[in-house]
Amino acid sequence: MELPKSGIPKDELFETLRARKVQDANWRAGRTWSLIYPAGEDVDDVLVEANRLYVFENALNPFKFPSLRQMEDEVVAMTASLLHGPAVAGGAITSGGTESILMAVKVARERARVERGITKPELLAPHSAHPAFAKAAHYLGLKHVQIPLRNDFRADVDAARGLITDQTALVVGSAPGYPHGVIDPIEELAGIAEERGVPFHTDACVGGFMLPFLEKLGYKIPLFDFRIPGVSSISADVHKYGYATKGASIITHRSAETMHKHQLFLYEEWPGGLYGSFAMAGARPAAPIAAAWSVMNYLGWDGYLRLSKQAMETTLRLWEGIEAIAGLKIWSNPDATLLAFGSNSLDIMAIGDVMDQRGWHLDRQKNPDALHMMVTPNHEKVIDEFLSDLRFAAENHGESEGKDARYS
Ligand SMILES: Cc1ncc(COP(=O)(O)O)c(C=O)c1O
């Protein structure tokens, strides 16, 4: 395909875009179970306006756009406070969970080299940890060592103890992990890391903007944050359950000094002057920062408590409804709003195919085979319809079905 010779008129252009978009997943109708976290039309309006106001700015140079610097500082400070960071905690906004994790691993690698003389760094992460850790190890030259899981899908602490070596640069736990929605035994994992003088990272990309509110609502949430002395850094994605539009996560460090020493990249050996940045990207879109700041301030504690309650109650109703269908089972005992369900007697992948035909987008998992759901407040309105289609799928997945006209 080549660039059009003459530009396409605006109306025609957007007509094409709208027509193409029709084939995309209908997340507004609650039909997707990952990727997007809708929080209501009022929140959508706030996000659209924040994006519109900052669509052209560039967050590379905070001196040119002090409003962006102020928003970033405030987002980091609010997040560190949610995670019980000490007064000296620091952090930065990145483009997403993966970039926050890359930064946590990079800081740990530098610390390992400078503080402990480690030359062959190892990253010790649970088998269920997000692939971003494998990616970070691959990009940054660490050996990726996996901690096996216990039967309850949480990292096996005894195994982890045996896998720490003199070269371990970072130990990781998830709060919660993506595949089964369970929180790893962070206190024990961080404890054994601390005993060996190794930093520990909590991946709260999913839980950072959910668990603090569930805890406040009275749900039993094990400690996962800076209240645990061994936790050195935490990633928390405001573009997941923080309900911001995509492109915003926060990497927080127990000590801002550690971040300045090991995360900041400064360079002036070129003609263009001093260049500095805290993460992978050079030029950075401003809109995700504005969206993150706006949604956090718009919702506040009250808004997040309301949405977390709605998401958790929806999860519990789905959990109960799924297990009421003969043959289906939630594999783990999830701590938050993620569910993975499968079966010992039915073909769960064939059930997933029938659900696809009925317009539901469920991700597939293996070991054990499962269909996966990240539940948002937006799913409350589809609980009955989803469970009725799932019951149908569980009873009829042997037969092939045409695409359901209701959702085509
Ligand atoms: C537990 C966990 N960590 C990290 C990530 C990576 O986040 P992102 O997709 O924003 O890079 C995800 C994404 O789903 C996740 O579930």
The ligand as a MOL file (V3000), in Angstrom:
LIG
                    3D

  0  0  0     0  0            999 V3000
M  V30 BEGIN CTAB
M  V30 COUNTS 16 16 0 0 0
M  V30 BEGIN ATOM
M  V30 1 C -0.1020 -8.9660 36.3720 0
M  V30 2 C 0.2850 -8.1660 35.1510 0
M  V30 3 N 1.4910 -7.5520 35.1170 0
M  V30 4 C 1.8920 -6.8420 34.0560 0
M  V30 5 C 1.0850 -6.6810 32.9470 0
M  V30 6 C 1.6020 -5.9130 31.7680 0
M  V30 7 O 0.8730 -4.7400 31.5770 0
M  V30 8 P 0.8140 -3.9800 30.1700 0
M  V30 9 O -0.0210 -4.8360 29.2600 0
M  V30 10 O 0.1820 -2.6750 30.5270 0
M  V30 11 O 2.1880 -3.8110 29.6600 0
M  V30 12 C -0.1840 -7.2860 32.9360 0
M  V30 13 C -1.0600 -7.1700 31.7870 0
M  V30 14 O -2.1570 -7.7170 31.7370 0
M  V30 15 C -0.5840 -8.0580 34.0660 0
M  V30 16 O -1.7840 -8.6750 34.0990 0
M  V30 END ATOM
M  V30 BEGIN BOND
M  V30 1 1 1 2
M  V30 2 1 2 3
M  V30 3 2 2 15
M  V30 4 2 3 4
M  V30 5 1 4 5
M  V30 6 1 5 6
M  V30 7 2 5 12
M  V30 8 1 6 7
M  V30 9 1 7 8
M  V30 10 2 8 9
M  V30 11 1 8 10
M  V30 12 1 8 11
M  V30 13 1 12 13
M  V30 14 1 12 15
M  V30 15 2 13 14
M  V30 16 1 15 16
M  V30 END BOND
M  V30 END CTAB
M  END
